[in-house]
Amino acid sequence: MEKTFKMQAKSFKVFVTGFFNSGKSTLVHTLDNKAIHVEKKLKKAYDKEKTTTTTGIDLGRMVWVRPNLSYKTEGVIMSKTEFLRDKGEYLGWHVNNFELKGSPGQMQFSTVRKILAKGSDGVIFLIDGSDVPSIGNALVIMEDIKAVLGHKIPIKIIANKSDKEDYQGGEMISNLVGEQVYEGSGKFNIGVKDAIIAILKIIANSDNAENKTKLEAVV
């Protein structure tokens, strides 16, 4: 019998958010170089490097593949383009499509963020680990997102920009936000996939539990 893919029916939606200049667009485009991006040019470069800012949406199309559906199985994530190129390596594996939806980070885009957040299954929240004073604004945004999606929405925090010399370290960021964070660099694709897979596992497990409850109710 010829092997094929075991496509999972549900596609997951992961919301990528955080304060201005936390690296949201960079993360999405590092993982999917064909991601959609709505931006505008800044009148003056910020932090010497940032010359544009997101005013609408970043949208990356991703795939999560696993050899089995055990909760302990992490599997692999990649862009849809990468999957279609290398799909022969994953015959017989379970496949979930998911999207990474990035949002603007400036405080005046609060309404846009809330609209984009609706319908999300989980949240990747980025904090600029090289800019401690920005954490106050970041936490305001986090509370806004929880108000839209509910306080039970799964959230994983990434202390981003671990590649920079002035990075303050995951332990300090964890102490400031009051929970454990992942350390990583969206620019160099370090550590960020661990946080995304952790979110996907929570979503998938929650989805399976919900389906089981519905089935038991019918029976």
N, C-alpha and C positions, 0 to 999 in steps of 0.2 A: 504494500500500500504506500503510495507516494505521500511524503510528509508535506504539510502545509502549515500556515500560521493559525494559531488559536486566538482569533480576534475577540477581545472582550467588548461587550456591548456598550458599556458606558465610557464616554470620554470625560476626563477630569479637567477642571479649570483651576489653575493656580494663579493667584493674584500676587504680583510682585510690586511692593510699595516701600515707602520710606521717605525721609526728608530729602530736600534738594541736594544734589551732588553726592548722594550715597552710593551711586554706581548701578542704578536699576537698569538703565538702557544698555550699559556696557555688559552687564550680566546676560541679559536676554540675547543680545547680538553676539556675544561670545559663544553661546550655546546654539544659536541658530543664526547663521550669517545671512539668511534670507528673510529675517524677521521684518515685519512692517514697522515703520517708525514715523510718527508725526512730531515734528520739532520746529523750532525757530532759532535763528542765530542770535546769540547774545550781542548786545552793543559793545560789551567789553569782556574779554576773556576772564573767567573766574578761576582762581587758583592756578593761573598761568596755563592750564591745560584745557579747561572746559570752555568750548566756544559755542556750543548749542545747548538747548534745554528742551525737554519733552513738554509739549503743550496739549497733546492728545493721548496717544496710546503707543505702546510697543506691543507687538504680538508675535510670539514665537510659536511655531508648530513643532511639537516634540512627540517622541515615542518612548514608552517604557516597556522593555521586554524582559520576561522572566522565564526560566526553564520550568518552574512550577509555581503554584499559587500559595505555597506556604508563607505564613506571615513573616517568617525569619528570612525568606529569600529576598535579597535586595534587587537583584537584576541589574540592568544597565539602562541609562537614559541617553538619548541622542536626538539630533534634529530629524525631522521627517525626511529631509533630503539624504542624510547619512543612512537612515534605515533603508530607504529605497535602493540606495547604492549597494549596501552590504547585506541585504535581506537573506541572501543564501546562507549566511552564517547562523541564522536564527530559525531555521525550519523546525517546526514542532514546538516552538516557544510560544508563551502567552504574550499577547501584544495589547497594550493600552495606548490610545492616542491621548495626548493632553496638551493644553495650551498654557503658555506663560504670558500672562497679560500684565504689562507694565503700565505704570501711571505717572503723571507729573508729580513732582515733589514739593513745589513751592506752596506755601501756605494758602495763597489766594485761589488755588485750584482745588479746594476742599470739595466743592460740589461735583466736579469732574471725577475726583477720586471715588466718591461715594457711588456715583452712577456706574463707574467701571467695576467697582467691587461686587456689585450685586450679582448673585448667581455663582459666586466662587465657592469651591469646595475646600480650599485651604489657602494659607497666606505665607509667602516668603517675605520677611520684613528685613530690609537692609539698613544697617547703621554704619555711618562713616567712622571706622575705627581710628582714623587719624584726626578727627575733629570732635573732640569731646563736648565742646559747648553746643553742638548741634543736637545732642541727645534729648534735650528738653523739648524741642520742636518735634523730634521723631516720636516721642512718647505721646504727644498730643494727637499726632496722626494715627498712632496705633489705637488709641481710645476711640477715635472717630470711626475707624474701620470695625472695631468690635461692636460699636453701636449699630452699625449697618448689618453686619453678618452674625452677630450674637457672640457672647463671651465664650461659647463652647467651640467656636471655629478653630481648627488646628492652625497654629502659627509657629513657625520656626524662624528664629532671628539669626542673621548672619552679621558678625562684626567684619565688615568688608574692608578691603584695601590693606590686607596683611602684607602686601608686597612693598608698602611704602616705609620709608625710614622713620617717619613720625607716628607709625602705628602704635596705639597705646596698649594693645594686648587684650586677649579674650577675657582674662580674669577681671581686669578693671571694668570692661564693658558689662560683663555679667553682674558685677556688684552694683553698677549704676542703674541697670534696667531691672534688677531683681530676679533674674532667671538665667539659666545656662544658655550661652550663645555658641553658635558655630563660628569658627574662625576661617576666613577664606579671602580669596581674591577673584572677583568676577572678571577682572581684566585678563588674568592668566589661568582661569578655570581651575583654581586650587580650592578644594574644600566645599565648593558650592553645591556640587552634585550630591554630596552626602546629605545636606539639608533638604534638598528637593526630594530625594528618594525617601527620606524619613517622613515627609509630608504625604507623599503618594501612598506609603504603606498604611498610614493612619486613615487616609481617605478610603482606600480599598477595604481595609478591615471594617471600618464603620459601615461602608456600603454593603458588605457581605452580612454583617450583623443585622442591618435593617431588612435586607431581603429574607433572612432566616426568620425574623420576627413576623414578617408579613405572611410567609409560608405557614408558620405555626398557627397564625390566626385563622388562615383559610382552612387548615386541617381541623 
